[in-house]
Amino acid sequence: MRWLVTGAGGMLGRDTVAELLRRGAHVRGPDRAELDITEPESVRRAFAEHRPDIVVNCAAYTAVDDAETDEARALAVNGDGPRLLARACAAHGARLVHVSTDYVFDGGTHPRTPDPARPAAAPATPYPEDHPPAPRTAYGRTKLAGERAVLGALPGAAAVVRTAWLYGVHGSSFVRTMLELEARRDTVDVVDDQRGQPTWSADVAARIADLGVRLVQDGGAHGVFHATSSGEASWHELAREVFLLVGADPDRVRPVGSAAFPRPAPRPAYSALGHGRWRSVGLEPLRDWRPALHEALPHIRKEMSQ
């Protein structure tokens, strides 16, 4: 199969290209100058040149706060771009794996499935793949537009892979920031009232590679999938784990509420995603976030030291 990865210069895009090359795949990862997914002619040229069997769209406008005042630009990248890619895939008989986000949900902490037997204050449970989207931010709205464009143009030939709380060897991330702050500050204040799933981008890249093969070979491997690590944590718990792994006192990480860090775009209080669909295509959910972080951290520290 011939693979085309958009957004190949970003954290997940770089890991996806590297994973596919490791598996011996024929893959191209053009930079934005070569392939701008918001420009129809650029997309046409890329498909004519590379003739992909499968496209992985990692290109995205990810500035969550900036999108609140720049929604038109965010929509061009997150909504219109995926639509152009999906239409090109349909015209060329290619498949598409489109990366999306937990921000398509409302991020509330209410129970996901109404159940009269459960008290109103029951703990939140992870969002299943078929939970109704209800984005509360411009970023979330534009990403949802992209999902709908892809699934509408390629019924049975596209997979939407939602992920969240990504960190990786390349690029900025919360984990990298905590490593930098541990070296510079005596204490660090981190919010403890937002919960999610810390996820290593290399694990997501490997799962995208697995899913892409099945999408081409198996008609059932389409629709929405959630590619986040298993388990849950708050940002505070994640920061403490980072400190522990580098031999620092985790009590140097102090818990604070979200009000301590006001942002233009509201952050989800709860954004853990359910992983129910993976076994239907013969794959296990991603591993727990802790062993993934343990494995990733030495690679991140090595990259930071260079």
PEGIUR-V265507 format. One record per run of one state. SS is the DSSP state (H for helix, E for strand, - for the rest). FROM is the first residue (numbers start at 1). LEN is the number of residues. Records with the same first field share a line. If there is no record, write none. Layout:
# PEGIUR-V265507
SS=FROM-LEN + FROM-LEN
This chain:
# PEGIUR-V265507
-=1-1 + 7-4 + 23-3 + 29-11 + 51-3 + 58-8 + 69-2 + 93-2 + 105-22 + 128-10 + 154-4 + 164-2 + 168-6 + 185-3 + 192-3 + 197-2 + 218-5 + 227-3 + 231-2 + 246-4 + 257-1 + 262-8 + 271-2 + 274-4 + 282-6 + 306-1
E=2-5 + 26-3 + 54-4 + 95-7 + 127-1 + 158-6 + 166-2 + 188-4 + 195-2 + 199-2 + 223-4 + 230-1 + 233-2 + 253-4 + 270-1 + 273-1 + 288-1
H=11-12 + 40-11 + 66-3 + 71-22 + 102-3 + 138-16 + 174-11 + 201-17 + 235-11 + 250-3 + 258-4 + 278-4 + 289-17
